[in-house]
Amino acid sequence: MLSKSTIVGAVIAVCINAALAGANDYTFEPVKAEFKKGNATVAVRLIHKPSGKPVADAVIIQTRIDMAPEGMAQMDSPLNLQPSTDPGVYSFKTDLPMAGRWLLSIAAKVQGEPETVVGKITYKVNE
Ligand SMILES: [Cu+2]
C-alpha cells in the first residue's frame, strides 16, 4: 500500500516536471511556408506539443521578418497583426518584395507559462 508521503512525493514530482517543461513545450508552425513576392499574409500556428493542441489567446510581444542573412545587409518588413479567425493561428500582413528566403522571428506570452515562447520560421519567397 502506498504511504501518504509516497503520494505527496509523486504529486510534487509531477508539479516540478510541469514547471520545468516551460517554453520548450510550445512551437510555432507555418500555416503556409511559400509565397509569391509582394504583399503577403504570413500565418503561424502556436502548438502546445505535449497535447498537440493549438494555443489561443497568446500575446504576441515581438515579431520581425527579414531576409535570411546571406548577402543581404539589412532588409526587413513591418508586420501587422490581424484579428484572429482561427484559434491558435496568428496572422500578419507584410510585404516580401524580394525572392529568396525570409526569416520570421516571433515571441509570445502564453497564459500559465512564465517563460517567453519564441520561434523562428523560414519562408521561401518566389518571383
Ligand atoms: Cu533582399
Backbone and ligand atoms as CSV (ligand in chain L), in Angstrom:
chain,resi,resn,atom,element,x,y,z
A,1,MET,N,N,0.846,-1.200,0.000
A,1,MET,CA,C,0.000,0.000,0.000
A,1,MET,C,C,0.875,1.241,0.000
A,2,LEU,N,N,0.467,2.268,-0.730
A,2,LEU,CA,C,1.256,3.499,-0.804
A,2,LEU,C,C,1.082,4.320,0.463
A,3,SER,N,N,2.183,4.786,0.985
A,3,SER,CA,C,2.071,5.667,2.147
A,3,SER,C,C,1.667,7.056,1.677
A,4,LYS,N,N,1.190,7.839,2.616
A,4,LYS,CA,C,0.766,9.198,2.280
A,4,LYS,C,C,1.961,9.995,1.739
A,5,SER,N,N,3.141,9.781,2.319
A,5,SER,CA,C,4.300,10.562,1.878
A,5,SER,C,C,4.721,10.169,0.455
A,6,THR,N,N,4.540,8.916,0.081
A,6,THR,CA,C,4.854,8.496,-1.292
A,6,THR,C,C,3.964,9.238,-2.276
A,7,ILE,N,N,2.684,9.318,-1.924
A,7,ILE,CA,C,1.740,10.009,-2.817
A,7,ILE,C,C,2.084,11.493,-2.913
A,8,VAL,N,N,2.372,12.104,-1.782
A,8,VAL,CA,C,2.741,13.528,-1.786
A,8,VAL,C,C,3.998,13.720,-2.635
A,9,GLY,N,N,4.960,12.818,-2.488
A,9,GLY,CA,C,6.188,12.898,-3.274
A,9,GLY,C,C,5.901,12.811,-4.756
A,10,ALA,N,N,5.003,11.922,-5.142
A,10,ALA,CA,C,4.661,11.765,-6.556
A,10,ALA,C,C,4.007,13.027,-7.096
A,11,VAL,N,N,3.121,13.599,-6.299
A,11,VAL,CA,C,2.427,14.823,-6.732
A,11,VAL,C,C,3.440,15.950,-6.910
A,12,ILE,N,N,4.374,16.066,-5.981
A,12,ILE,CA,C,5.391,17.124,-6.095
A,12,ILE,C,C,6.227,16.898,-7.357
A,13,ALA,N,N,6.598,15.651,-7.648
A,13,ALA,CA,C,7.403,15.353,-8.833
A,13,ALA,C,C,6.665,15.786,-10.100
A,14,VAL,N,N,5.372,15.517,-10.166
A,14,VAL,CA,C,4.586,15.905,-11.339
A,14,VAL,C,C,4.591,17.422,-11.487
A,15,CYS,N,N,4.426,18.128,-10.374
A,15,CYS,CA,C,4.392,19.595,-10.423
A,15,CYS,C,C,5.740,20.151,-10.879
A,16,ILE,N,N,6.822,19.554,-10.401
A,16,ILE,CA,C,8.154,20.041,-10.802
A,16,ILE,C,C,8.355,19.802,-12.299
A,17,ASN,N,N,7.938,18.645,-12.793
A,17,ASN,CA,C,8.056,18.372,-14.228
A,17,ASN,C,C,7.280,19.403,-15.041
A,18,ALA,N,N,6.083,19.737,-14.577
A,18,ALA,CA,C,5.259,20.720,-15.286
A,18,ALA,C,C,5.963,22.070,-15.321
A,19,ALA,N,N,6.587,22.439,-14.207
A,19,ALA,CA,C,7.254,23.742,-14.143
A,19,ALA,C,C,8.497,23.769,-15.025
A,20,LEU,N,N,9.206,22.629,-15.110
A,20,LEU,CA,C,10.440,22.588,-15.896
A,20,LEU,C,C,10.177,22.545,-17.397
A,21,ALA,N,N,9.000,22.053,-17.763
A,21,ALA,CA,C,8.702,21.891,-19.182
A,21,ALA,C,C,8.859,23.222,-19.906
A,22,GLY,N,N,8.218,24.255,-19.408
A,22,GLY,CA,C,8.454,25.621,-19.854
A,22,GLY,C,C,8.189,25.874,-21.318
A,23,ALA,N,N,8.912,26.857,-21.836
A,23,ALA,CA,C,8.661,27.376,-23.172
A,23,ALA,C,C,8.921,26.337,-24.262
A,24,ASN,N,N,9.760,25.337,-23.975
A,24,ASN,CA,C,10.061,24.322,-24.989
A,24,ASN,C,C,8.870,23.417,-25.295
A,25,ASP,N,N,7.825,23.522,-24.480
A,25,ASP,CA,C,6.611,22.749,-24.741
A,25,ASP,C,C,5.801,23.329,-25.898
A,26,TYR,N,N,6.222,24.477,-26.398
A,26,TYR,CA,C,5.435,25.167,-27.425
A,26,TYR,C,C,6.251,25.329,-28.689
A,27,THR,N,N,5.535,25.296,-29.810
A,27,THR,CA,C,6.228,25.509,-31.074
A,27,THR,C,C,5.352,26.302,-32.035
A,28,PHE,N,N,5.988,27.139,-32.822
A,28,PHE,CA,C,5.291,27.857,-33.886
A,28,PHE,C,C,5.497,27.121,-35.200
A,29,GLU,N,N,4.412,26.896,-35.933
A,29,GLU,CA,C,4.491,26.245,-37.246
A,29,GLU,C,C,3.888,27.160,-38.297
A,30,PRO,N,N,4.477,27.176,-39.488
A,30,PRO,CA,C,3.881,27.997,-40.544
A,30,PRO,C,C,2.585,27.350,-41.048
A,31,VAL,N,N,1.574,28.158,-41.314
A,31,VAL,CA,C,0.364,27.633,-41.949
A,31,VAL,C,C,0.683,27.354,-43.418
A,32,LYS,N,N,1.520,28.226,-43.970
A,32,LYS,CA,C,1.955,28.097,-45.361
A,32,LYS,C,C,3.376,28.654,-45.395
A,33,ALA,N,N,4.310,27.958,-46.038
A,33,ALA,CA,C,5.718,28.347,-45.914
A,33,ALA,C,C,6.300,28.926,-47.196
A,34,GLU,N,N,5.442,29.120,-48.223
A,34,GLU,CA,C,5.944,29.608,-49.501
A,34,GLU,C,C,5.011,30.689,-50.036
A,35,PHE,N,N,5.588,31.750,-50.578
A,35,PHE,CA,C,4.805,32.881,-51.078
A,35,PHE,C,C,5.364,33.375,-52.389
A,36,LYS,N,N,4.511,34.083,-53.114
A,36,LYS,CA,C,4.975,34.870,-54.241
A,36,LYS,C,C,5.424,36.208,-53.684
A,37,LYS,N,N,6.436,36.819,-54.300
A,37,LYS,CA,C,6.918,38.084,-53.744
A,37,LYS,C,C,5.832,39.155,-53.825
A,38,GLY,N,N,5.911,40.086,-52.894
A,38,GLY,CA,C,4.906,41.145,-52.815
A,38,GLY,C,C,4.157,41.076,-51.501
A,39,ASN,N,N,2.951,41.629,-51.497
A,39,ASN,CA,C,2.160,41.611,-50.264
A,39,ASN,C,C,1.801,40.178,-49.894
A,40,ALA,N,N,1.899,39.880,-48.605
A,40,ALA,CA,C,1.628,38.515,-48.142
A,40,ALA,C,C,1.031,38.573,-46.750
A,41,THR,N,N,0.242,37.563,-46.439
A,41,THR,CA,C,-0.209,37.384,-45.058
A,41,THR,C,C,0.440,36.116,-44.543
A,42,VAL,N,N,1.396,36.301,-43.638
A,42,VAL,CA,C,2.057,35.136,-43.063
A,42,VAL,C,C,1.292,34.737,-41.801
A,43,ALA,N,N,1.006,33.458,-41.690
A,43,ALA,CA,C,0.250,32.957,-40.548
A,43,ALA,C,C,1.022,31.830,-39.891
A,44,VAL,N,N,1.021,31.836,-38.567
A,44,VAL,CA,C,1.685,30.784,-37.813
A,44,VAL,C,C,0.695,30.191,-36.821
A,45,ARG,N,N,0.867,28.902,-36.582
A,45,ARG,CA,C,0.028,28.223,-35.594
A,45,ARG,C,C,0.899,27.933,-34.385
A,46,LEU,N,N,0.403,28.320,-33.205
A,46,LEU,CA,C,1.128,28.031,-31.965
A,46,LEU,C,C,0.558,26.742,-31.371
A,47,ILE,N,N,1.445,25.768,-31.189
A,47,ILE,CA,C,1.039,24.434,-30.736
A,47,ILE,C,C,1.646,24.124,-29.370
A,48,HIS,N,N,0.830,23.566,-28.489
A,48,HIS,CA,C,1.318,23.003,-27.230
A,48,HIS,C,C,1.705,21.556,-27.537
A,49,LYS,N,N,3.013,21.284,-27.595
A,49,LYS,CA,C,3.499,19.995,-28.108
A,49,LYS,C,C,2.967,18.775,-27.352
A,50,PRO,N,N,2.964,18.792,-25.990
A,50,PRO,CA,C,2.510,17.565,-25.301
A,50,PRO,C,C,1.069,17.173,-25.638
A,51,SER,N,N,0.226,18.149,-25.872
A,51,SER,CA,C,-1.187,17.835,-26.160
A,51,SER,C,C,-1.486,17.910,-27.648
A,52,GLY,N,N,-0.607,18.528,-28.427
A,52,GLY,CA,C,-0.844,18.717,-29.855
A,52,GLY,C,C,-1.908,19.759,-30.148
A,53,LYS,N,N,-2.330,20.494,-29.126
A,53,LYS,CA,C,-3.437,21.445,-29.315
A,53,LYS,C,C,-2.938,22.845,-29.646
A,54,PRO,N,N,-3.700,23.557,-30.502
A,54,PRO,CA,C,-3.359,24.955,-30.766
A,54,PRO,C,C,-3.606,25.809,-29.525
A,55,VAL,N,N,-2.808,26.858,-29.378
A,55,VAL,CA,C,-2.905,27.725,-28.208
A,55,VAL,C,C,-3.492,29.074,-28.634
A,56,ALA,N,N,-4.714,29.309,-28.220
A,56,ALA,CA,C,-5.357,30.587,-28.499
A,56,ALA,C,C,-4.988,31.574,-27.391
A,57,ASP,N,N,-5.199,32.837,-27.657
A,57,ASP,CA,C,-5.041,33.891,-26.650
A,57,ASP,C,C,-3.609,34.098,-26.161
A,58,ALA,N,N,-2.627,33.687,-26.933
A,58,ALA,CA,C,-1.256,34.074,-26.610
A,58,ALA,C,C,-1.120,35.552,-26.956
A,59,VAL,N,N,-0.227,36.227,-26.255
A,59,VAL,CA,C,0.020,37.636,-26.559
A,59,VAL,C,C,1.343,37.721,-27.306
A,60,ILE,N,N,1.266,38.161,-28.555
A,60,ILE,CA,C,2.476,38.291,-29.369
A,60,ILE,C,C,3.202,39.554,-28.917
A,61,ILE,N,N,4.419,39.384,-28.431
A,61,ILE,CA,C,5.122,40.543,-27.872
A,61,ILE,C,C,6.219,41.055,-28.797
A,62,GLN,N,N,6.645,40.251,-29.754
A,62,GLN,CA,C,7.712,40.707,-30.639
A,62,GLN,C,C,7.656,39.940,-31.945
A,63,THR,N,N,7.819,40.648,-33.045
A,63,THR,CA,C,7.904,39.979,-34.348
A,63,THR,C,C,8.911,40.727,-35.208
A,64,ARG,N,N,9.518,39.983,-36.102
A,64,ARG,CA,C,10.421,40.583,-37.063
A,64,ARG,C,C,10.504,39.636,-38.250
A,65,ILE,N,N,10.493,40.196,-39.453
A,65,ILE,CA,C,10.741,39.345,-40.625
A,65,ILE,C,C,11.808,40.032,-41.452
A,66,ASP,N,N,12.836,39.260,-41.777
A,66,ASP,CA,C,13.884,39.838,-42.621
A,66,ASP,C,C,14.460,38.771,-43.535
A,67,MET,N,N,15.171,39.238,-44.541
A,67,MET,CA,C,15.744,38.286,-45.481
A,67,MET,C,C,16.829,37.499,-44.794
A,68,ALA,N,N,16.827,36.206,-45.035
A,68,ALA,CA,C,17.841,35.342,-44.440
A,68,ALA,C,C,19.204,35.913,-44.784
A,69,PRO,N,N,20.108,35.920,-43.815
A,69,PRO,CA,C,21.306,36.748,-43.826
A,69,PRO,C,C,22.183,36.740,-45.081
A,70,GLU,N,N,22.323,35.603,-45.762
A,70,GLU,CA,C,23.372,35.568,-46.777
A,70,GLU,C,C,23.284,36.718,-47.803
A,71,GLY,N,N,24.291,37.575,-47.768
A,71,GLY,CA,C,24.411,38.624,-48.778
A,71,GLY,C,C,23.525,39.839,-48.567
A,72,MET,N,N,22.557,39.754,-47.693
A,72,MET,CA,C,21.613,40.853,-47.516
A,72,MET,C,C,22.001,41.636,-46.266
A,73,ALA,N,N,22.410,42.861,-46.433
A,73,ALA,CA,C,22.818,43.660,-45.283
A,73,ALA,C,C,21.651,43.812,-44.316
A,74,GLN,N,N,20.640,44.488,-44.739
A,74,GLN,CA,C,19.504,44.728,-43.859
A,74,GLN,C,C,18.277,44.909,-44.713
A,75,MET,N,N,17.391,43.942,-44.640
A,75,MET,CA,C,16.179,44.022,-45.438
A,75,MET,C,C,15.065,43.408,-44.617
A,76,ASP,N,N,14.282,44.269,-43.973
A,76,ASP,CA,C,13.186,43.747,-43.171
A,76,ASP,C,C,11.897,44.466,-43.529
A,77,SER,N,N,10.790,43.887,-43.124
A,77,SER,CA,C,9.478,44.441,-43.439
A,77,SER,C,C,8.639,44.538,-42.177
A,78,PRO,N,N,7.790,45.558,-42.088
A,78,PRO,CA,C,6.888,45.614,-40.933
A,78,PRO,C,C,5.849,44.501,-40.996
A,79,LEU,N,N,5.401,44.072,-39.831
A,79,LEU,CA,C,4.367,43.040,-39.717
A,79,LEU,C,C,3.186,43.627,-38.952
A,80,ASN,N,N,1.989,43.457,-39.490
A,80,ASN,CA,C,0.799,43.958,-38.803
A,80,ASN,C,C,-0.110,42.798,-38.427
A,81,LEU,N,N,-0.253,42.610,-37.117
A,81,LEU,CA,C,-1.094,41.520,-36.596
A,81,LEU,C,C,-2.536,41.725,-37.031
A,82,GLN,N,N,-3.143,40.671,-37.549
A,82,GLN,CA,C,-4.540,40.695,-37.993
A,82,GLN,C,C,-5.439,40.065,-36.926
A,83,PRO,N,N,-6.708,40.450,-36.894
A,83,PRO,CA,C,-7.618,39.789,-35.951
A,83,PRO,C,C,-7.663,38.286,-36.222
A,84,SER,N,N,-7.698,37.487,-35.165
A,84,SER,CA,C,-7.658,36.031,-35.312
A,84,SER,C,C,-9.002,35.491,-35.783
A,85,THR,N,N,-8.960,34.596,-36.767
A,85,THR,CA,C,-10.186,33.950,-37.231
A,85,THR,C,C,-10.159,32.463,-36.901
A,86,ASP,N,N,-8.999,31.955,-36.539
A,86,ASP,CA,C,-8.814,30.533,-36.279
A,86,ASP,C,C,-8.047,30.451,-34.958
A,87,PRO,N,N,-8.638,29.871,-33.901
A,87,PRO,CA,C,-7.947,29.855,-32.605
A,87,PRO,C,C,-6.573,29.201,-32.702
A,88,GLY,N,N,-5.578,29.887,-32.182
A,88,GLY,CA,C,-4.224,29.350,-32.213
A,88,GLY,C,C,-3.428,29.775,-33.434
A,89,VAL,N,N,-4.103,30.460,-34.383
A,89,VAL,CA,C,-3.406,30.957,-35.571
A,89,VAL,C,C,-3.233,32.470,-35.458
A,90,TYR,N,N,-2.010,32.921,-35.691
A,90,TYR,CA,C,-1.673,34.344,-35.595
A,90,TYR,C,C,-1.190,34.777,-36.970
A,91,SER,N,N,-1.866,35.802,-37.523
A,91,SER,CA,C,-1.604,36.225,-38.902
A,91,SER,C,C,-1.100,37.658,-38.934
A,92,PHE,N,N,-0.217,37.900,-39.884
A,92,PHE,CA,C,0.397,39.221,-40.018
A,92,PHE,C,C,0.432,39.611,-41.483
A,93,LYS,N,N,0.013,40.828,-41.754
A,93,LYS,CA,C,0.191,41.346,-43.108
A,93,LYS,C,C,1.583,41.919,-43.215
A,94,THR,N,N,2.213,41.640,-44.340
A,94,THR,CA,C,3.552,42.160,-44.547
A,94,THR,C,C,3.822,42.291,-46.041
A,95,ASP,N,N,5.016,42.708,-46.356
A,95,ASP,CA,C,5.432,42.833,-47.745
A,95,ASP,C,C,6.769,42.114,-47.889
A,96,LEU,N,N,6.841,41.201,-48.832
A,96,LEU,CA,C,8.077,40.451,-49.069
A,96,LEU,C,C,8.511,40.764,-50.503
A,97,PRO,N,N,9.233,41.871,-50.666
A,97,PRO,CA,C,9.431,42.421,-52.006
A,97,PRO,C,C,10.513,41.739,-52.837
A,98,MET,N,N,11.179,40.741,-52.272
A,98,MET,CA,C,12.286,40.138,-52.997
A,98,MET,C,C,12.245,38.623,-52.847
A,99,ALA,N,N,12.498,37.923,-53.944
A,99,ALA,CA,C,12.518,36.460,-53.900
A,99,ALA,C,C,13.719,35.986,-53.092
A,100,GLY,N,N,13.542,34.897,-52.386
A,100,GLY,CA,C,14.617,34.332,-51.577
A,100,GLY,C,C,14.052,33.801,-50.279
A,101,ARG,N,N,14.915,33.639,-49.307
A,101,ARG,CA,C,14.475,33.126,-48.017
A,101,ARG,C,C,14.296,34.272,-47.032
A,102,TRP,N,N,13.167,34.259,-46.343
A,102,TRP,CA,C,12.872,35.259,-45.322
A,102,TRP,C,C,12.684,34.540,-44.001
A,103,LEU,N,N,13.170,35.184,-42.923
A,103,LEU,CA,C,13.108,34.556,-41.602
A,103,LEU,C,C,12.182,35.357,-40.691
A,104,LEU,N,N,11.162,34.679,-40.184
A,104,LEU,CA,C,10.274,35.294,-39.193
A,104,LEU,C,C,10.750,34.910,-37.800
A,105,SER,N,N,10.941,35.915,-36.961
A,105,SER,CA,C,11.228,35.676,-35.538
A,105,SER,C,C,10.015,36.158,-34.758
A,106,ILE,N,N,9.558,35.344,-33.833
A,106,ILE,CA,C,8.334,35.687,-33.114
A,106,ILE,C,C,8.487,35.301,-31.645
A,107,ALA,N,N,7.944,36.141,-30.768
A,107,ALA,CA,C,7.967,35.869,-29.328
A,107,ALA,C,C,6.578,36.112,-28.775
A,108,ALA,N,N,6.161,35.246,-27.856
A,108,ALA,CA,C,4.809,35.338,-27.316
A,108,ALA,C,C,4.783,34.969,-25.846
A,109,LYS,N,N,3.775,35.515,-25.182
A,109,LYS,CA,C,3.474,35.127,-23.802
A,109,LYS,C,C,2.234,34.244,-23.831
A,110,VAL,N,N,2.345,33.092,-23.175
A,110,VAL,CA,C,1.239,32.136,-23.120
A,110,VAL,C,C,0.731,32.098,-21.687
A,111,GLN,N,N,-0.581,32.070,-21.546
A,111,GLN,CA,C,-1.178,32.028,-20.202
A,111,GLN,C,C,-0.668,30.829,-19.426
A,112,GLY,N,N,-0.221,31.075,-18.190
A,112,GLY,CA,C,0.237,29.996,-17.316
A,112,GLY,C,C,1.672,29.567,-17.566
A,113,GLU,N,N,2.349,30.201,-18.524
A,113,GLU,CA,C,3.742,29.854,-18.833
A,113,GLU,C,C,4.610,31.081,-18.562
A,114,PRO,N,N,5.428,31.016,-17.497
A,114,PRO,CA,C,6.235,32.194,-17.170
A,114,PRO,C,C,7.298,32.540,-18.213
A,115,GLU,N,N,7.828,31.530,-18.907
A,115,GLU,CA,C,8.863,31.820,-19.903
A,115,GLU,C,C,8.249,32.362,-21.184
A,116,THR,N,N,9.005,33.186,-21.879
A,116,THR,CA,C,8.574,33.669,-23.186
A,116,THR,C,C,8.778,32.562,-24.213
A,117,VAL,N,N,7.771,32.359,-25.038
A,117,VAL,CA,C,7.835,31.335,-26.086
A,117,VAL,C,C,8.345,32.013,-27.361
A,118,VAL,N,N,9.405,31.448,-27.943
A,118,VAL,CA,C,9.975,32.057,-29.137
A,118,VAL,C,C,9.991,31.058,-30.293
A,119,GLY,N,N,9.945,31.578,-31.487
A,119,GLY,CA,C,10.001,30.728,-32.662
A,119,GLY,C,C,10.690,31.425,-33.815
A,120,LYS,N,N,11.246,30.613,-34.725
A,120,LYS,CA,C,11.848,31.129,-35.951
A,120,LYS,C,C,11.353,30.274,-37.101
A,121,ILE,N,N,10.845,30.917,-38.120
A,121,ILE,CA,C,10.289,30.195,-39.264
A,121,ILE,C,C,10.859,30.798,-40.536
A,122,THR,N,N,11.330,29.917,-41.417
A,122,THR,CA,C,11.861,30.374,-42.696
A,122,THR,C,C,10.790,30.234,-43.775
A,123,TYR,N,N,10.621,31.287,-44.557
A,123,TYR,CA,C,9.684,31.289,-45.675
A,123,TYR,C,C,10.446,31.358,-46.982
A,124,LYS,N,N,9.931,30.663,-47.991
A,124,LYS,CA,C,10.516,30.731,-49.323
A,124,LYS,C,C,9.644,31.675,-50.138
A,125,VAL,N,N,10.269,32.682,-50.694
A,125,VAL,CA,C,9.543,33.661,-51.493
A,125,VAL,C,C,10.008,33.547,-52.942
A,126,ASN,N,N,9.035,33.375,-53.843
A,126,ASN,CA,C,9.337,33.155,-55.263
A,126,ASN,C,C,9.028,34.403,-56.084
A,127,GLU,N,N,9.658,34.461,-57.261
A,127,GLU,CA,C,9.417,35.574,-58.193
A,127,GLU,C,C,7.942,35.638,-58.570
L,1,CU,CU,CU,16.643,41.160,-50.212
